[in-house]
Amino acid sequence: MDIYSAVESRRAVRAFSDQPVSTDVLKRVLGAASRAPSGGNLQPWNSYVLTGASLAEVKKRTAERIAAGDPGDEREFEMYPPDLTSPYRERRRAAAEQRYRVLGISCGDEQDRRDAVAANWNCFGAPAALFCYIDRAMGSAQWADIGMYLQTTMLLFRAEGLHSCPQLAWTVYRTTVAQVVSPPEEHVLVCGMSIGYEDPTLGSVRIGRAPLAETVTFLN
Ligand SMILES: Cc1cc2nc3c(=O)[nH]c(=O)nc-3n(C[C@H](O)[C@H](O)[C@H](O)COP(=O)(O)O)c2cc1C
């Protein structure tokens, strides 16, 4: 798969089959992703890749919290600025509308929306997941490095015929993830990621993007 195809075909997939992902493939991808760039080559990423019993345990414990009405852990960082201004607010709303449309969920279907969000904590059925941590002493430049690393892994997963979904949602139940992976106290969960083979029987959506002129300025 060439790099354009990998970029074009990567989407946040939210329906996975239970086909297992081999440890060899996971090791190959994570090994190659370590070539991602980072300022000063700090390589600030600390990843845990879970399959089998360990992932089942995270899902089970999280499901128990959700069933008990537990709204989640105190946040270590906010997912979005509190008052999203234009054009970000509109882009976020448009993406949500596109996602819910393919699921047949309309604006008023509060319970269906809650269920769609809750699917995050079952990794959308994926048999593998990655949880990426950063040392809390790191700054915004190193958080940007983590983004490059995660995108590198997602493109490499495409090259292996796999799909993924990056998930800030896992930070909501970060203490449950920590019970299973036991990260050092000084590490913060940046992002989770579901990994697996797409279940093609469930609807998929290709979320739009702003026109190039809105986000890129060419000067000559
Ligand atoms: C850092 C990050 C966190 C995300 N967190 C979630 C999440 O918790 N749940 C989810 O369903 N999608 C999540 N997404 C996926 C985005 O919603 C998705 O990338 C965006 O809507 C664009 O769609 P596309 O990736 O399919 O093109 C996340 C993406 C990124 C980059």
The ligand as a MOL file (V3000), in Angstrom:
LIG
                    3D

  0  0  0     0  0            999 V3000
M  V30 BEGIN CTAB
M  V30 COUNTS 31 33 0 0 0
M  V30 BEGIN ATOM
M  V30 1 C -6.7670 12.5110 19.4590 0
M  V30 2 C -8.0440 11.9550 18.9130 0
M  V30 3 C -8.9990 11.4900 19.7890 0
M  V30 4 C -10.1880 10.9430 19.3070 0
M  V30 5 N -11.0910 10.4140 20.2080 0
M  V30 6 C -12.1640 9.7520 19.7400 0
M  V30 7 C -13.0220 9.0630 20.6400 0
M  V30 8 O -12.8480 9.0750 21.8480 0
M  V30 9 N -14.0560 8.3660 20.1210 0
M  V30 10 C -14.3060 8.3150 18.7670 0
M  V30 11 O -15.2680 7.6530 18.3680 0
M  V30 12 N -13.5060 8.9660 17.8940 0
M  V30 13 C -12.4470 9.6700 18.3380 0
M  V30 14 N -11.5850 10.2790 17.4620 0
M  V30 15 C -11.8390 10.1790 16.0150 0
M  V30 16 C -12.3160 11.4950 15.4200 0
M  V30 17 O -13.6800 11.6960 15.7550 0
M  V30 18 C -12.1100 11.4220 13.9120 0
M  V30 19 O -10.7380 11.3030 13.6440 0
M  V30 20 C -12.6320 12.6470 13.1930 0
M  V30 21 O -14.0270 12.7810 13.3640 0
M  V30 22 C -12.3310 12.5720 11.6870 0
M  V30 23 O -12.8580 11.3730 11.1530 0
M  V30 24 P -11.9150 10.3180 10.4150 0
M  V30 25 O -10.7300 10.0460 11.3030 0
M  V30 26 O -12.8020 9.0930 10.2650 0
M  V30 27 O -11.5280 10.9140 9.1180 0
M  V30 28 C -10.4220 10.8710 17.9160 0
M  V30 29 C -9.4420 11.3620 17.0430 0
M  V30 30 C -8.2700 11.8810 17.5220 0
M  V30 31 C -7.2210 12.3590 16.5730 0
M  V30 END ATOM
M  V30 BEGIN BOND
M  V30 1 1 1 2
M  V30 2 1 2 3
M  V30 3 2 2 30
M  V30 4 2 3 4
M  V30 5 1 4 5
M  V30 6 1 4 28
M  V30 7 2 5 6
M  V30 8 1 6 7
M  V30 9 1 6 13
M  V30 10 2 7 8
M  V30 11 1 7 9
M  V30 12 1 9 10
M  V30 13 2 10 11
M  V30 14 1 10 12
M  V30 15 2 12 13
M  V30 16 1 13 14
M  V30 17 1 14 15
M  V30 18 1 14 28
M  V30 19 1 15 16
M  V30 20 1 16 17
M  V30 21 1 16 18
M  V30 22 1 18 19
M  V30 23 1 18 20
M  V30 24 1 20 21
M  V30 25 1 20 22
M  V30 26 1 22 23
M  V30 27 1 23 24
M  V30 28 2 24 25
M  V30 29 1 24 26
M  V30 30 1 24 27
M  V30 31 2 28 29
M  V30 32 1 29 30
M  V30 33 1 30 31
M  V30 END BOND
M  V30 END CTAB
M  END
